[in-house]
Amino acid sequence: MRIVIIEDESLVADDLELNIIKLLSEPVEIVKLMSVKEGIEYFNEEDMPDLIFSDIQLGDGLSFEIFLACEVLSPVIFCTAYDEYALDAFKANGIDYILKPFTTETLNAALQKYRQLKKRFSTAQTPQMEALMQMMTGTSVQRSSSVLVYHQDKIIPIDVDDIAIFYLANEMVHLITFSGKRYFLNKNLDEMERLSGNTFFRANRQFLVCRKAITDVSSFFTRKLSINLKIPFTEKIYVSKVKAPHFLKWLSNG
């Protein structure tokens, strides 16, 4: 069994890890992440764990940002100091919570609930995470309708619907429009992934692709996928075999 702990307090994370190991009779591999940034990087590259324990407030933002930026299909148990009344919303779709400071009994009860509801975790939690983000911050998650790009001495707004791909080159984020125009911008690819919405998919660290820009997809014997675009683009865009099922589901939902 593989478990990810998202917690920015190392002592709490270590305590949680020790108690989980004590309570589980099966072998367990535990990965600990300490920030939103680290979480996004991890879930964009690694296999999905069986279970996630996550604090809500991290040093660089809310953990919900991770689940909005990445298609995380694993069940999440929140570890938080918020009161039980506010956390009733977490019970939807089998998401559970334990209040800090947690006890062995509450932790064990959460693990038992995970076992009982395991089969229900087969879809991403994006709509629910957006609702939780709104509940915790009082604001809704914003999807940008345009981005600002830099061309010579001008700053130009580009409609997101006109963008075919964002990509990383020479440590800078660039975009190409459907009309073939190329620009660079001063945001990183993680930010663009959050702002561009579900019409774009993060194929890998380097490419963020619009669904409308995809002509077709080729498969390889390694089960990786290669994305072919409607616009001229010389670099190969690969989706790993781990992300391939999520990509194909996203593509079909268009």
PLY file of the C-alpha trace (Angstrom):
ply
format ascii 1.0
element vertex 254
property float x
property float y
property float z
element edge 253
property int vertex1
property int vertex2
end_header
0.00 0.00 0.00
1.27 3.47 -0.84
0.20 6.54 1.15
1.02 10.21 0.62
1.04 12.60 3.59
0.71 16.31 2.73
1.71 18.24 5.85
4.03 21.22 6.33
4.78 20.50 9.98
7.44 17.78 9.97
6.72 16.62 13.54
3.02 16.14 12.75
3.88 14.31 9.52
6.34 12.02 11.32
3.80 11.26 14.06
1.11 10.50 11.49
3.50 8.20 9.60
4.41 6.22 12.74
0.77 5.75 13.73
-0.28 4.66 10.24
2.48 2.04 10.17
1.37 0.74 13.57
-2.27 0.48 12.51
-1.78 -1.20 9.15
-0.95 -4.90 9.08
0.19 -4.78 5.44
3.47 -3.34 4.12
3.15 0.39 3.50
5.24 2.94 1.60
4.76 6.51 2.80
5.73 9.67 0.91
5.66 13.02 2.71
5.09 16.32 0.89
5.32 19.72 2.58
3.87 22.30 0.16
1.41 23.00 -2.64
4.31 23.30 -5.09
5.82 19.99 -4.04
2.40 18.32 -4.23
1.71 19.52 -7.78
5.13 18.37 -8.95
4.66 14.96 -7.34
1.18 14.20 -8.67
2.08 15.35 -12.17
4.90 12.81 -12.37
4.27 9.87 -10.02
1.79 7.01 -9.83
-1.37 7.66 -7.86
-1.14 6.44 -4.23
-3.79 4.29 -2.60
-4.62 6.97 -0.05
-3.77 10.59 0.80
-3.69 12.25 4.23
-3.67 16.01 3.73
-3.55 19.09 5.91
-5.62 21.98 4.52
-3.49 25.04 5.19
0.09 24.73 3.97
2.85 27.31 4.00
2.30 28.29 0.35
-1.49 27.94 0.08
-4.41 25.54 0.53
-3.97 21.87 -0.28
-7.12 22.10 -2.44
-4.93 23.86 -5.01
-3.05 20.60 -5.53
-6.22 18.65 -6.29
-7.45 21.37 -8.66
-4.15 21.56 -10.53
-3.75 17.77 -10.88
-6.18 14.99 -11.70
-5.85 13.14 -8.41
-7.96 9.98 -8.34
-6.97 8.83 -4.85
-9.22 9.21 -1.79
-8.26 12.04 0.56
-8.53 12.13 4.34
-8.08 15.66 5.61
-6.16 16.28 8.85
-7.24 19.65 10.13
-8.05 21.80 13.13
-11.34 23.08 11.63
-14.48 22.21 13.53
-16.69 19.28 12.68
-19.63 21.40 11.56
-17.62 23.06 8.80
-16.20 19.73 7.73
-19.52 18.03 7.00
-18.89 18.86 3.33
-15.83 16.58 3.34
-18.04 13.51 3.76
-19.28 13.75 0.18
-17.87 11.12 -2.21
-16.29 9.25 0.67
-13.78 11.93 1.69
-13.21 11.73 5.43
-11.38 13.89 7.95
-9.65 13.66 11.33
-9.41 16.60 13.66
-6.10 17.76 15.09
-4.73 16.70 17.44
-5.66 13.26 16.15
-5.76 10.11 18.25
-5.04 6.50 17.37
-8.77 5.81 17.53
-9.78 8.56 15.10
-6.97 7.62 12.74
-7.97 3.98 12.81
-11.62 4.89 12.16
-10.59 6.89 9.10
-8.54 3.98 7.77
-11.49 1.64 8.29
-13.76 4.00 6.38
-11.23 4.07 3.54
-11.35 0.28 3.31
-15.15 0.26 3.26
-15.45 2.96 0.59
-12.42 2.04 -1.50
-14.38 1.05 -4.59
-16.10 4.43 -4.75
-12.91 6.34 -5.54
-12.78 6.16 -9.32
-13.23 9.76 -10.45
-11.43 13.05 -9.89
-12.74 15.37 -7.17
-12.40 18.67 -9.05
-15.96 20.01 -8.58
-15.88 19.14 -4.89
-12.45 20.70 -4.39
-13.66 23.91 -5.99
-16.60 23.99 -3.58
-14.29 23.36 -0.62
-11.92 26.09 -1.77
-14.83 28.50 -1.93
-16.04 27.43 1.52
-12.61 27.91 3.12
-11.66 31.20 1.44
-15.02 32.79 0.72
-14.09 33.16 -2.95
-14.58 30.99 -5.99
-11.76 29.48 -8.03
-11.18 31.76 -10.97
-10.62 30.55 -14.52
-8.86 33.21 -16.57
-10.46 34.25 -19.84
-7.21 35.78 -21.08
-3.49 35.88 -20.32
-0.99 38.70 -20.72
1.94 38.15 -23.08
4.98 40.24 -23.89
5.88 41.27 -27.42
8.67 43.80 -27.99
7.67 46.77 -25.82
3.99 45.82 -25.55
1.85 43.77 -23.17
-0.95 42.04 -25.05
-4.00 40.16 -23.70
-4.56 36.82 -25.46
-7.90 35.02 -25.15
-7.37 31.57 -23.60
-9.77 30.12 -26.19
-7.31 31.20 -28.90
-4.36 29.31 -27.35
-3.40 25.87 -28.65
-0.50 25.06 -26.33
1.63 26.38 -23.49
5.14 24.97 -23.33
8.37 25.39 -21.41
11.55 26.20 -23.35
14.81 27.69 -22.09
13.23 28.04 -18.63
10.50 30.33 -20.00
6.83 29.62 -20.67
5.69 30.23 -24.23
2.36 29.86 -25.97
1.21 29.30 -29.53
-2.19 30.45 -30.75
-4.33 28.58 -33.25
-3.34 31.20 -35.81
0.33 30.29 -35.28
1.46 33.34 -33.28
4.06 32.70 -30.58
4.53 34.67 -27.37
6.17 34.29 -23.99
4.70 35.18 -20.60
5.97 35.71 -17.07
4.00 32.92 -15.32
5.18 29.38 -14.70
3.47 26.35 -16.20
1.89 25.35 -12.86
0.15 28.73 -12.70
-1.07 28.42 -16.27
-2.39 24.94 -15.54
-4.51 26.32 -12.70
-5.68 29.36 -14.66
-6.47 27.73 -18.00
-9.11 25.31 -16.72
-10.20 21.85 -17.81
-9.86 22.57 -21.54
-6.08 22.10 -21.11
-4.18 18.98 -20.04
-0.71 18.87 -18.49
0.89 16.20 -20.68
4.18 16.39 -18.76
6.44 18.96 -17.13
6.98 20.74 -20.43
3.60 20.86 -22.22
0.08 22.07 -21.42
-2.17 21.25 -24.37
-5.63 22.47 -25.38
-8.16 19.77 -26.22
-9.22 21.60 -29.41
-5.62 21.58 -30.66
-5.32 17.78 -30.69
-5.69 16.03 -34.05
-5.09 12.50 -32.81
-3.01 10.40 -30.45
-0.47 7.69 -31.27
0.43 4.84 -28.93
3.75 3.07 -28.43
4.67 -0.41 -27.24
5.73 1.18 -23.94
2.09 2.32 -23.55
3.16 5.95 -23.73
1.03 8.22 -25.89
2.19 10.79 -28.43
-0.04 13.81 -29.05
-0.36 15.17 -32.59
-1.49 18.78 -32.97
-3.45 20.69 -35.59
-0.86 23.47 -35.55
2.74 23.16 -36.78
4.83 21.96 -33.83
8.11 20.09 -34.20
8.67 18.79 -30.67
7.19 15.45 -29.62
4.60 15.64 -26.86
4.44 12.45 -24.80
2.03 11.34 -22.10
3.43 8.71 -19.73
1.72 5.35 -19.31
0.79 6.42 -15.76
-1.06 9.52 -16.93
-2.40 7.94 -20.15
-5.74 6.71 -18.66
-6.43 10.14 -17.13
-5.52 11.84 -20.41
-7.80 9.62 -22.49
-10.66 10.16 -20.05
-10.12 13.93 -20.24
-9.96 13.78 -24.05
-13.20 11.78 -24.28
-15.01 14.18 -21.95
-14.58 16.98 -24.46
0 1
1 2
2 3
3 4
4 5
5 6
6 7
7 8
8 9
9 10
10 11
11 12
12 13
13 14
14 15
15 16
16 17
17 18
18 19
19 20
20 21
21 22
22 23
23 24
24 25
25 26
26 27
27 28
28 29
29 30
30 31
31 32
32 33
33 34
34 35
35 36
36 37
37 38
38 39
39 40
40 41
41 42
42 43
43 44
44 45
45 46
46 47
47 48
48 49
49 50
50 51
51 52
52 53
53 54
54 55
55 56
56 57
57 58
58 59
59 60
60 61
61 62
62 63
63 64
64 65
65 66
66 67
67 68
68 69
69 70
70 71
71 72
72 73
73 74
74 75
75 76
76 77
77 78
78 79
79 80
80 81
81 82
82 83
83 84
84 85
85 86
86 87
87 88
88 89
89 90
90 91
91 92
92 93
93 94
94 95
95 96
96 97
97 98
98 99
99 100
100 101
101 102
102 103
103 104
104 105
105 106
106 107
107 108
108 109
109 110
110 111
111 112
112 113
113 114
114 115
115 116
116 117
117 118
118 119
119 120
120 121
121 122
122 123
123 124
124 125
125 126
126 127
127 128
128 129
129 130
130 131
131 132
132 133
133 134
134 135
135 136
136 137
137 138
138 139
139 140
140 141
141 142
142 143
143 144
144 145
145 146
146 147
147 148
148 149
149 150
150 151
151 152
152 153
153 154
154 155
155 156
156 157
157 158
158 159
159 160
160 161
161 162
162 163
163 164
164 165
165 166
166 167
167 168
168 169
169 170
170 171
171 172
172 173
173 174
174 175
175 176
176 177
177 178
178 179
179 180
180 181
181 182
182 183
183 184
184 185
185 186
186 187
187 188
188 189
189 190
190 191
191 192
192 193
193 194
194 195
195 196
196 197
197 198
198 199
199 200
200 201
201 202
202 203
203 204
204 205
205 206
206 207
207 208
208 209
209 210
210 211
211 212
212 213
213 214
214 215
215 216
216 217
217 218
218 219
219 220
220 221
221 222
222 223
223 224
224 225
225 226
226 227
227 228
228 229
229 230
230 231
231 232
232 233
233 234
234 235
235 236
236 237
237 238
238 239
239 240
240 241
241 242
242 243
243 244
244 245
245 246
246 247
247 248
248 249
249 250
250 251
251 252
252 253
